[in-house]
C-alpha cells in the first residue's frame, strides 16, 4: 500500500461524521443505597458539589471537579457496585435515538421521561456495555 493511499484511507476515517451529535457533558451514573448519604460522602471526600436531589425519581447529581463531568447517584435497594453507566447529553433524544437505531444500535426498552426533568434512553455498545442518552427538560 502506498503512502498516498494510506493517507487517503486515514483521511476518510477521520472525516466520517458521527451518527449523533453529543453535547460537551457526560454524567457517570452509579447505583447507591442512600443518595443523600452518598452525596455527603462525595462532597466531603472529593469536593463534589450537590446540583440537586430529585427524590421522586430516586436520583441525585453532583458536580465534579472536572468541567462537563457530573456524577449521577441512582438509589437502589441493592446497588450493583462497579456498574457505571456513562450518560451522554443530547439536544433531541427522539432524533438521536432514531439515528442510532437506524444505524443498528440496540436499545433497552422505551425512552423514559420524567416530565419537566429529563428523558433517558439506554443503549448498548457491541460488547453489551450499557450507555444512556439524556435530554434535559428543565429548560436550564
N, CA, C and O of each residue as an XYZ file, in Angstrom:
560
protein
N       0.851     -1.172      0.000
C       0.000      0.000      0.000
C       0.898      1.237      0.000
O       1.834      1.328      0.794
N       0.614      2.177     -0.883
C       1.429      3.379     -0.970
C       1.093      4.339      0.163
O       0.026      4.255      0.770
N       2.014      5.249      0.438
C       1.792      6.258      1.489
C       0.602      7.133      1.115
O      -0.205      7.489      1.973
N       0.492      7.482     -0.172
C      -0.612      8.330     -0.632
C      -1.955      7.630     -0.376
O      -2.891      8.258      0.118
N      -2.055      6.345     -0.705
C      -3.287      5.582     -0.483
C      -3.584      5.458      1.009
O      -4.736      5.597      1.422
N      -2.562      5.198      1.822
C      -2.741      5.085      3.268
C      -3.294      6.383      3.841
O      -4.194      6.361      4.681
N      -2.758      7.513      3.390
C      -3.233      8.803      3.875
C      -4.695      9.022      3.482
O      -5.475      9.559      4.269
N      -5.066      8.607      2.269
C      -6.435      8.743      1.810
C      -7.393      7.951      2.707
O      -8.439      8.468      3.101
N      -7.043      6.708      3.031
C      -7.884      5.875      3.904
C      -7.990      6.521      5.275
O      -9.078      6.586      5.847
N      -6.853      7.007      5.817
C      -6.855      7.674      7.112
C      -7.751      8.907      7.071
O      -8.520      9.144      8.002
N      -7.658      9.694      5.997
C      -8.472     10.905      5.870
C      -9.951     10.571      5.831
O     -10.760     11.288      6.419
N     -10.319      9.494      5.148
C     -11.720      9.081      5.098
C     -12.225      8.721      6.490
O     -13.329      9.110      6.870
N     -11.430      7.985      7.246
C     -11.832      7.593      8.591
C     -11.959      8.802      9.503
O     -12.888      8.872     10.307
N     -11.045      9.752      9.390
C     -11.053     10.936     10.239
C     -12.231     11.859      9.930
O     -12.738     12.528     10.829
N     -12.674     11.905      8.667
C     -13.711     12.854      8.296
C     -15.127     12.281      8.413
O     -16.094     12.994      8.144
N     -15.271     11.026      8.803
C     -16.592     10.417      8.908
C     -17.416     11.143      9.966
O     -16.957     11.350     11.089
N     -18.600     11.518      9.610
C     -19.497     12.188     10.546
C     -20.098     11.151     11.488
O     -20.375     10.022     11.085
N     -20.295     11.540     12.737
C     -20.911     10.621     13.686
C     -22.411     10.544     13.410
O     -22.973     11.418     12.750
N     -23.040      9.514     13.909
C     -24.466      9.306     13.704
C     -25.278     10.334     14.489
O     -26.303     10.812     14.002
N     -24.829     10.681     15.708
C     -25.497     11.690     16.528
C     -24.469     12.700     17.013
O     -23.269     12.425     17.024
N     -24.949     13.868     17.413
C     -24.075     14.903     17.968
C     -24.305     14.958     19.467
O     -25.425     15.167     19.933
N     -23.218     14.766     20.217
C     -23.300     14.817     21.671
C     -22.912     16.205     22.156
O     -22.113     16.894     21.521
N     -23.483     16.610     23.285
C     -23.080     17.863     23.905
C     -21.758     17.631     24.632
O     -21.264     16.504     24.673
N     -21.189     18.674     25.198
C     -19.883     18.553     25.839
C     -19.986     18.236     27.330
O     -19.200     18.730     28.139
N     -20.969     17.405     27.678
C     -21.131     16.980     29.064
C     -21.296     15.466     29.109
O     -21.722     14.841     28.138
N     -20.949     14.892     30.258
C     -21.177     13.464     30.482
C     -21.524     13.269     31.952
O     -20.952     13.911     32.833
N     -22.468     12.376     32.196
C     -22.833     12.003     33.551
C     -22.444     10.552     33.752
O     -22.832      9.686     32.968
N     -21.681     10.283     34.797
C     -21.330      8.921     35.165
C     -22.320      8.486     36.237
O     -22.298      8.995     37.358
N     -23.182      7.547     35.889
C     -24.255      7.113     36.791
C     -23.817      5.873     37.563
O     -23.324      4.905     36.984
N     -24.007      5.920     38.881
C     -23.719      4.763     39.726
C     -24.923      4.500     40.619
O     -25.720      5.401     40.881
N     -25.052      3.254     41.087
C     -26.149      2.938     42.000
C     -25.638      2.963     43.433
O     -24.542      2.490     43.732
N     -26.469      3.530     44.316
C     -26.142      3.678     45.737
C     -27.367      3.324     46.573
O     -28.493      3.343     46.075
N     -27.143      3.001     47.845
C     -28.261      2.677     48.746
C     -29.019      3.924     49.199
O     -30.248      3.917     49.275
N     -28.282      4.994     49.500
C     -28.887      6.224     50.025
C     -28.208      7.416     49.355
O     -27.056      7.727     49.654
N     -28.917      8.074     48.458
C     -28.348      9.185     47.688
C     -27.875     10.331     48.570
O     -26.842     10.944     48.300
N     -28.627     10.617     49.616
C     -28.281     11.743     50.487
C     -26.974     11.471     51.236
O     -26.115     12.348     51.328
N     -26.826     10.274     51.760
C     -25.594      9.889     52.450
C     -24.428      9.884     51.456
O     -23.345     10.379     51.767
N     -24.652      9.324     50.258
C     -23.600      9.274     49.248
C     -23.202     10.675     48.793
O     -22.017     10.950     48.602
N     -24.176     11.559     48.618
C     -23.880     12.937     48.207
C     -23.001     13.618     49.251
O     -22.054     14.324     48.903
N     -23.309     13.408     50.520
C     -22.484     13.979     51.585
C     -21.063     13.416     51.519
O     -20.091     14.151     51.692
N     -20.950     12.116     51.270
C     -19.633     11.460     51.199
C     -18.817     12.052     50.053
O     -17.654     12.407     50.242
N     -19.417     12.162     48.860
C     -18.693     12.697     47.707
C     -18.314     14.160     47.907
O     -17.258     14.596     47.450
N     -19.172     14.921     48.589
C     -18.854     16.321     48.877
C     -17.677     16.408     49.846
O     -16.740     17.176     49.625
N     -17.727     15.625     50.911
C     -16.689     15.671     51.947
C     -15.359     15.101     51.460
O     -14.306     15.698     51.685
N     -15.405     13.957     50.799
C     -14.172     13.260     50.435
C     -13.530     13.792     49.157
O     -12.305     13.866     49.065
N     -14.350     14.164     48.166
C     -13.811     14.544     46.859
C     -14.096     15.992     46.462
O     -13.640     16.450     45.415
N     -14.851     16.713     47.295
C     -15.133     18.107     47.000
C     -16.192     18.328     45.944
O     -16.291     19.425     45.395
N     -17.000     17.295     45.641
C     -18.074     17.461     44.667
C     -19.179     18.324     45.270
O     -19.369     18.353     46.486
N     -19.900     19.023     44.400
C     -20.965     19.931     44.830
C     -22.319     19.383     44.398
O     -22.497     18.980     43.249
N     -23.275     19.372     45.332
C     -24.616     18.899     45.017
C     -25.280     19.840     44.014
O     -25.332     21.051     44.229
N     -25.784     19.276     42.921
C     -26.561     20.048     41.951
C     -28.027     19.998     42.373
O     -28.679     21.033     42.507
N     -28.544     18.765     42.583
C     -29.917     18.612     43.052
C     -30.199     17.164     43.449
O     -29.538     16.227     43.002
N     -31.210     17.024     44.307
C     -31.803     15.730     44.632
C     -33.173     15.723     43.956
O     -33.950     16.661     44.134
N     -33.480     14.682     43.186
C     -34.811     14.503     42.598
C     -35.415     13.306     43.315
O     -35.360     12.179     42.822
N     -35.994     13.564     44.488
C     -36.480     12.472     45.338
C     -37.535     11.615     44.661
O     -37.539     10.397     44.837
N     -38.435     12.226     43.886
C     -39.494     11.465     43.223
C     -38.925     10.513     42.156
O     -39.579      9.542     41.775
N     -37.711     10.797     41.681
C     -37.091      9.947     40.669
C     -36.012      9.036     41.261
O     -35.459      8.194     40.553
N     -35.709      9.199     42.557
C     -34.651      8.401     43.164
C     -33.290      8.723     42.572
O     -32.474      7.824     42.366
N     -33.035      9.999     42.296
C     -31.849     10.420     41.563
C     -31.264     11.690     42.166
O     -32.000     12.588     42.575
N     -29.940     11.762     42.219
C     -29.220     12.965     42.642
C     -28.059     13.180     41.693
O     -27.557     12.235     41.085
N     -27.631     14.440     41.570
C     -26.484     14.742     40.720
C     -25.496     15.613     41.472
O     -25.863     16.515     42.225
N     -24.219     15.308     41.236
C     -23.115     16.026     41.856
C     -22.233     16.616     40.761
O     -21.924     15.946     39.776
N     -21.831     17.869     40.938
C     -20.872     18.490     40.022
C     -19.486     18.061     40.483
O     -19.109     18.280     41.634
N     -18.730     17.445     39.571
C     -17.371     17.018     39.922
C     -16.414     18.189     39.728
O     -16.835     19.291     39.376
N     -15.149     17.952     39.954
C     -14.130     18.981     39.763
C     -13.613     19.016     38.323
O     -12.665     19.738     38.016
N     -14.244     18.230     37.441
C     -13.852     18.172     36.038
C     -14.962     18.822     35.205
O     -16.118     18.406     35.278
N     -14.613     19.830     34.422
C     -15.609     20.527     33.602
C     -16.400     19.551     32.743
O     -15.821     18.706     32.062
N     -17.725     19.668     32.775
C     -18.597     18.865     31.933
C     -18.868     17.459     32.435
O     -19.591     16.705     31.784
N     -18.295     17.081     33.600
C     -18.487     15.729     34.135
C     -19.323     15.796     35.407
O     -18.960     16.470     36.370
N     -20.450     15.086     35.393
C     -21.369     15.034     36.528
C     -21.430     13.603     37.038
O     -21.344     12.657     36.255
N     -21.578     13.442     38.347
C     -21.784     12.123     38.933
C     -23.265     11.992     39.270
O     -23.807     12.797     40.029
N     -23.924     10.967     38.700
C     -25.330     10.703     38.979
C     -25.447      9.573     39.986
O     -24.800      8.536     39.844
N     -26.271      9.774     41.001
C     -26.473      8.775     42.044
C     -27.890      8.233     41.938
O     -28.853      8.937     42.244
N     -28.021      6.987     41.507
C     -29.320      6.338     41.367
C     -29.560      5.434     42.568
O     -28.793      4.504     42.816
N     -30.620      5.708     43.306
C     -30.890      4.946     44.526
C     -31.465      3.574     44.212
O     -32.447      3.455     43.479
N     -30.850      2.541     44.771
C     -31.255      1.148     44.589
C     -31.255      0.456     45.939
O     -30.368      0.706     46.756
N     -32.231     -0.408     46.193
C     -32.250     -1.175     47.444
C     -31.016     -2.059     47.533
O     -30.425     -2.198     48.604
N     -30.627     -2.652     46.421
C     -29.416     -3.478     46.334
C     -28.571     -2.964     45.171
O     -28.700     -3.454     44.049
N     -27.697     -1.971     45.433
C     -26.894     -1.411     44.344
C     -25.955     -2.441     43.733
O     -25.602     -3.439     44.361
N     -25.564     -2.176     42.503
C     -24.630     -3.049     41.773
C     -23.291     -2.337     41.665
O     -23.046     -1.642     40.679
N     -22.417     -2.493     42.659
C     -21.115     -1.813     42.602
C     -20.342     -2.188     41.339
O     -20.396     -3.326     40.872
N     -19.629     -1.212     40.806
C     -18.823     -1.443     39.618
C     -19.597     -1.303     38.323
O     -19.025     -1.467     37.245
N     -20.888     -1.004     38.403
C     -21.707     -0.891     37.208
C     -21.977      0.581     36.919
O     -23.051      1.093     37.237
N     -21.005      1.261     36.316
C     -21.149      2.668     35.972
C     -21.702      2.774     34.555
O     -21.271      2.052     33.655
N     -22.646      3.665     34.368
C     -23.269      3.854     33.059
C     -23.012      5.292     32.607
O     -23.562      6.222     33.197
N     -22.184      5.498     31.565
C     -21.992      6.856     31.050
C     -23.298      7.365     30.434
O     -23.971      6.645     29.696
N     -23.646      8.619     30.748
C     -24.872      9.233     30.244
C     -24.470     10.444     29.401
O     -23.919     11.416     29.918
N     -24.751     10.372     28.097
C     -24.369     11.428     27.167
C     -25.563     12.331     26.892
O     -26.640     11.858     26.528
N     -25.364     13.637     27.069
C     -26.454     14.578     26.840
C     -26.595     14.886     25.355
O     -25.607     15.094     24.651
N     -27.837     14.911     24.895
C     -28.165     15.273     23.521
C     -29.232     16.358     23.540
O     -29.960     16.495     24.523
N     -29.329     17.125     22.468
C     -30.334     18.184     22.382
C     -31.719     17.622     22.092
O     -32.719     18.158     22.571
N     -31.787     16.538     21.307
C     -33.066     15.959     20.888
C     -32.967     14.441     20.984
O     -32.418     13.796     20.092
N     -33.490     13.876     22.053
C     -33.352     12.445     22.298
C     -34.109     11.603     21.270
O     -33.665     10.510     20.917
N     -35.234     12.098     20.795
C     -36.008     11.353     19.797
C     -35.195     11.209     18.514
O     -35.099     10.114     17.961
N     -34.614     12.300     18.041
C     -33.813     12.259     16.812
C     -32.539     11.440     17.006
O     -32.160     10.666     16.127
N     -31.883     11.605     18.145
C     -30.639     10.864     18.400
C     -30.905      9.368     18.465
O     -30.163      8.575     17.887
N     -31.966      8.982     19.170
C     -32.292      7.558     19.270
C     -32.640      7.001     17.891
O     -32.173      5.922     17.526
N     -33.441      7.711     17.135
C     -33.837      7.242     15.799
C     -32.613      7.054     14.906
O     -32.533      6.075     14.164
N     -31.666      7.977     14.971
C     -30.463      7.878     14.144
C     -29.619      6.674     14.548
O     -29.111      5.955     13.688
N     -29.465      6.450     15.859
C     -28.680      5.311     16.321
C     -29.372      3.995     15.990
O     -28.719      3.044     15.561
N     -30.685      3.931     16.185
C     -31.416      2.700     15.848
C     -31.322      2.410     14.349
O     -31.176      1.257     13.945
N     -31.405      3.445     13.539
C     -31.290      3.265     12.085
C     -29.900      2.764     11.707
O     -29.718      2.163     10.648
N     -28.925      3.014     12.572
C     -27.547      2.567     12.328
C     -27.261      1.233     13.019
O     -26.109      0.805     13.093
N     -28.314      0.573     13.527
C     -28.172     -0.762     14.087
C     -27.844     -0.843     15.564
O     -27.521     -1.923     16.058
N     -27.916      0.264     16.283
C     -27.619      0.263     17.720
C     -28.838     -0.252     18.483
O     -29.963      0.184     18.237
N     -28.605     -1.193     19.420
C     -29.689     -1.788     20.217
C     -29.993     -0.939     21.442
O     -29.086     -0.480     22.136
N     -31.279     -0.737     21.697
C     -31.738     -0.003     22.880
C     -32.475     -0.961     23.808
O     -32.977     -2.001     23.382
N     -32.529     -0.590     25.081
C     -33.186     -1.388     26.110
C     -34.512     -0.733     26.478
O     -34.544      0.154     27.331
N     -35.590     -1.151     25.856
C     -36.912     -0.617     26.185
C     -37.148      0.761     25.614
O     -36.379      1.269     24.798
N     -38.235      1.346     26.070
C     -38.666      2.657     25.592
C     -37.862      3.774     26.248
O     -37.227      3.579     27.284
N     -37.903      4.939     25.624
C     -37.333      6.129     26.235
C     -38.201      6.483     27.442
O     -39.429      6.508     27.351
N     -37.549      6.757     28.571
C     -38.272      7.102     29.799
C     -38.203      8.602     30.016
O     -37.151      9.220     29.852
N     -39.347      9.185     30.391
C     -39.413     10.626     30.594
C     -40.001     10.947     31.957
O     -41.031     10.403     32.355
N     -39.323     11.844     32.664
C     -39.860     12.441     33.881
C     -40.141     13.881     33.484
O     -39.225     14.694     33.359
N     -41.417     14.185     33.287
C     -41.831     15.487     32.759
C     -41.184     16.629     33.535
O     -41.132     16.621     34.765
N     -40.692     17.609     32.782
C     -40.072     18.777     33.382
C     -38.675     18.518     33.922
O     -38.048     19.425     34.469
N     -38.171     17.283     33.777
C     -36.836     16.966     34.296
C     -35.914     16.431     33.213
O     -34.959     17.094     32.808
N     -36.219     15.193     32.738
C     -35.274     14.537     31.841
C     -35.944     13.408     31.062
O     -36.910     12.805     31.531
N     -35.424     13.130     29.872
C     -35.773     11.925     29.112
C     -34.479     11.141     28.944
O     -33.433     11.712     28.635
N     -34.555      9.813     29.151
C     -33.366      8.965     29.016
C     -33.685      7.737     28.181
O     -34.821      7.266     28.134
N     -32.651      7.233     27.525
C     -32.771      6.011     26.734
C     -31.466      5.233     26.883
O     -30.384      5.772     26.649
N     -31.576      3.959     27.275
C     -30.399      3.108     27.453
C     -30.109      2.351     26.161
O     -31.007      1.786     25.538
N     -28.839      2.354     25.774
C     -28.412      1.607     24.583
C     -27.138      0.844     24.908
O     -26.542      1.033     25.969
N     -26.724     -0.025     23.984
C     -25.574     -0.888     24.219
C     -24.536     -0.760     23.119
O     -24.863     -0.588     21.945
N     -23.264     -0.850     23.531
C     -22.195     -0.916     22.543
C     -22.084     -2.362     22.064
O     -22.818     -3.218     22.559
N     -21.191     -2.663     21.120
C     -21.101     -4.035     20.597
C     -20.743     -5.092     21.637
O     -21.002     -6.278     21.431
N     -20.138     -4.662     22.774
C     -19.780     -5.609     23.830
C     -20.823     -5.663     24.940
O     -20.570     -6.225     26.005
N     -21.987     -5.084     24.698
C     -23.119     -5.074     25.639
C     -22.886     -4.191     26.860
O     -23.508     -4.402     27.901
N     -21.990     -3.195     26.745
C     -21.831     -2.206     27.807
C     -22.977     -1.214     27.694
O     -23.230     -0.677     26.615
N     -23.670     -0.968     28.798
C     -24.796     -0.039     28.797
C     -24.314      1.403     28.794
O     -23.349      1.753     29.473
N     -24.994      2.224     28.027
C     -24.772      3.660     27.966
C     -26.145      4.308     27.873
O     -27.126      3.641     27.544
N     -26.219      5.584     28.156
C     -27.509      6.269     28.075
C     -27.381      7.572     27.308
O     -26.338      8.227     27.301
N     -28.493      7.922     26.658
C     -28.674      9.267     26.122
C     -29.612      9.976     27.081
O     -30.499      9.349     27.660
N     -29.424     11.275     27.255
C     -30.318     12.045     28.118
C     -30.575     13.411     27.487
O     -29.682     14.038     26.918
N     -31.831     13.848     27.608
C     -32.199     15.190     27.174
C     -32.732     15.928     28.380
O     -33.685     15.481     29.017
N     -32.125     17.051     28.696
C     -32.528     17.902     29.820
C     -33.848     18.582     29.465
O     -33.946     19.250     28.436
N     -34.857     18.415     30.308
C     -36.174     19.016     30.069
C     -36.472     20.149     31.044
O     -37.598     20.645     31.096
N     -35.463     20.562     31.821
C     -35.682     21.608     32.830
C     -35.671     22.998     32.229
O     -36.092     23.963     32.867
N     -35.181     23.100     30.979
C     -35.114     24.404     30.340
C     -33.887     25.189     30.772
O     -33.741     26.368     30.449
N     -32.999     24.513     31.512
C     -31.808     25.191     32.026
C     -30.606     25.068     31.197
O     -29.555     25.605     31.549
